[in-house]
Amino acid sequence: MDLHTLAESLELPDGYRVEIINGSITVSPTPSARHADIVTEVHESVLEGGLKAKGLRAVQVLTLEIAKTGDRYVPDLVVLPTALVRGQGWDGPSWIRPAEEAELVVEVVSPSSAHHDWTNKTKGYAQAGVPLYLVIDPKQDEVALFLQPEGDEYREVTRVLRSGSVRLPQPFDLKLEAADLLLSFS
């Protein structure tokens, strides 16, 4: 049985999801309320940038496949062409889309996902040519925007702490304040 078939056949407990990262099956729990709130903050911000008029759609928890490696990631948020999200021109499974078509991928780091989000997924998204990869790490109080993929790495990265901001270039042309993304919970 191949890795994809095995991953698809797993019977997971409620609240868990499966990814294929670096050729290994990874099972992780559903994110916390804080995590979900941060994702919603980014989602609302990119929507305000007029995605619909640009033919783009932001979606949460959609599996992306890296063609070069066959790895499958489930990012917290991904921006793809609307037609592709709706299945036009796509003959693969309804729950997977090619990472190579993403305009932006967002990961909010959880304690169990830190290594994958900062290392393995950075490499995978670069290999897929994803132009913008945004990592939000509440524990480290840091936001990083990876740009200009080349091979299996990004040539540029902007890292800021809570007092800083990152600018998403076109097609977004949007400034994100780190303090708004690194929400505080009591």
For each residue, the residues with C-beta under 8 A, 3 or more apart:
1: 5 6 9
2: 5 6
3: 6 7 20 23 25 70
4: 7 8 20 70 72
5: 1 2 8 9
6: 1 2 3 9 10 25
7: 3 4 10 18 20 25 72
8: 4 5
9: 1 5 6
10: 6 7 18 25 27
11:
12: 16 17 18 27
13: 16
14:
15: 29 30
16: 12 13 27 28 29 30
17: 12 27 28 30 61 74
18: 7 10 12 25 26 27 74
19: 25 26 28 63 71 72 73 74 116
20: 3 4 7 23 24 25 26 70 71 72 73
21: 24 26 71 73 116 120 121 124
22: 69 71 120
23: 3 20 69 70 71
24: 20 21
25: 3 6 7 10 18 19 20
26: 18 19 20 21 116
27: 10 12 16 17 18
28: 16 17 19 110 112 113
29: 15 16 112
30: 15 16 17
31: 35 36 39 76 108 110
32: 35 36 110
33: 36 37 185
34: 37 38 138 183 185
35: 31 32 38 39 76 108 110 138
36: 31 32 33 39 40
37: 33 34 40 41 183 185
38: 34 35 41 42 108 136 138 181 182 183
39: 31 35 36 42 43 60 76 77 106 108
40: 36 37 43 44
41: 37 38 44 45 180 181 183
42: 38 39 45 46 76 77 106 134 136 176 181
43: 39 40 46 47 58 60 77
44: 40 41 47 48
45: 41 42 48 49 174 176 180
46: 42 43 49 51 58 77 79 104 168 172 174
47: 43 44 51 58
48: 44 45 174
49: 45 46 168 172 173 174
50: 53 54
51: 46 47 54 56 57 58 79
52: 55 56 57 82
53: 50
54: 50 51 171
55: 52 81 82 83
56: 51 52 79 80 81 82 103 171
57: 51 52 79 80 81 82 85 86
58: 43 46 47 51 77 78 79 104
59: 62 77 78 79 80 85
60: 39 43 76 77
61: 17 74 76
62: 59 74 75 78 80 85 95 96 97
63: 19 72 73 74 95 96 97
64: 72 73 74 75 78 96 97 98 99 102 105 128
65: 70 71 72 92 96 97 98 99
66: 69 70 71 72 73 99 100 124 125 127 128
67: 70 98 99 100 128
68: 127 128
69: 22 23 66 124 127
70: 3 4 20 23 65 66 67
71: 19 20 21 22 23 65 66 124
72: 4 7 19 20 63 64 65 66 96
73: 19 20 21 63 64 66 99 105 121 124 125
74: 17 18 19 61 62 63 64
75: 62 64 78 105 106 107 121
76: 31 35 39 42 60 61 106 107 108
77: 39 42 43 46 58 59 60 104 105 106
78: 58 59 62 64 75 97 102 104 105 106
79: 46 51 56 57 58 59 102 103 104 105
80: 56 57 59 62 84 85 97 101 102 103
81: 55 56 57 84 85 101 103
82: 52 55 56 57 85 86
83: 55 86 88 89
84: 80 81 87 88 89 90 97 98 101
85: 57 59 62 80 81 82 97
86: 57 82 83
87: 84 90 94
88: 83 84
89: 83 84
90: 84 87 97
91:
92: 65 96 97 98
93: 96
94: 87
95: 62 63
96: 62 63 64 65 72 92 93
97: 62 63 64 65 78 80 84 85 90 92 101 102
98: 64 65 67 84 92 101 128
99: 64 65 66 67 73 102 105 124 125 128 130
100: 66 67 128 129 130
101: 80 81 84 97 98
102: 64 78 79 80 97 99 105 125 128 130
103: 56 79 80 81 130 131 132 171 172
104: 46 58 77 78 79 130 131 132 133 134 168 172
105: 64 73 75 77 78 79 99 102 125 130 132 133 134
106: 39 42 75 76 77 78 133 134 135 136
107: 75 76 113 117 121 133 134 135 136
108: 31 35 38 39 76 136 137 138
109: 113 114 117 118 135 136 137 138 139 140
110: 28 31 32 35 113 114
111: 114 139
112: 28 29
113: 28 107 109 110 116 117
114: 109 110 111 117 118 137 139
115: 118 119 120
116: 19 21 26 113 119 120 121
117: 107 109 113 114 121 122 135 137
118: 109 114 115 121 122 135 137
119: 115 116 122 123
120: 21 22 115 116 123 124
121: 21 73 75 107 116 117 118 124 125 133
122: 117 118 119 125 126 133 135 146 153 154
123: 119 120 126 127 152 153
124: 21 66 69 71 73 99 120 121 127 128
125: 66 73 99 102 105 121 122 128 130 133 146 149
126: 122 123 129 130 133 146 149 150 151 152 153 154
127: 66 68 69 123 124 149 151 152
128: 64 66 67 68 98 99 100 102 124 125 149
129: 100 126 149
130: 99 100 102 103 104 105 125 126 133 149
131: 103 104 147 148 149
132: 103 104 105 145 146 147 168 169 172
133: 104 105 106 107 121 122 125 126 130 145 146 154
134: 42 104 105 106 107 143 144 145 146 166 168 176
135: 106 107 109 117 118 122 143 144 145 146
136: 38 42 106 107 108 109 143 181 182
137: 108 109 114 117 118 140 141 142 143 144
138: 34 35 38 108 109 141 182 183
139: 109 111 114
140: 109 137
141: 137 138 161 162 182
142: 137 159 160 161 178 182
143: 134 135 136 137 159 160 161 164 166 176 178 181 182
144: 134 135 137 157 158 159 160 166
145: 132 133 134 135 157 158 166 167 168
146: 122 125 126 132 133 134 135 149 154 156 157
147: 131 132 154 155 156 157 158 169
148: 131 154 155 156
149: 125 126 127 128 129 130 131 146 153 154 155
150: 126 153 154 155
151: 126 127
152: 123 126 127
153: 122 123 126 149 150
154: 122 126 133 146 147 148 149 150 157
155: 147 148 149 150
156: 146 147 148
157: 144 145 146 147 154
158: 144 145 147 166 167
159: 142 143 144
160: 142 143 144 163 164 165 166 178
161: 141 142 143 164 178
162: 141 178 179 182
163: 160 178 179
164: 143 160 161 178
165: 160 175 176 177 178
166: 134 143 144 145 158 160 175 176 178
167: 145 158 173 174 175 176
168: 46 49 104 132 134 145 172 173 174 175 176
169: 132 147 172 173
170: 173
171: 54 56 103
172: 46 49 103 104 132 168 169
173: 49 167 168 169 170
174: 45 46 48 49 167 168
175: 165 166 167 168
176: 42 45 134 143 165 166 167 168 180 181
177: 165 180 181
178: 142 143 160 161 162 163 164 165 166 181 182
179: 162 163 182
180: 41 45 176 177 183
181: 38 41 42 136 143 176 177 178
182: 38 136 138 141 142 143 162 178 179
183: 34 37 38 41 138 180
184:
185: 33 34 37
186:
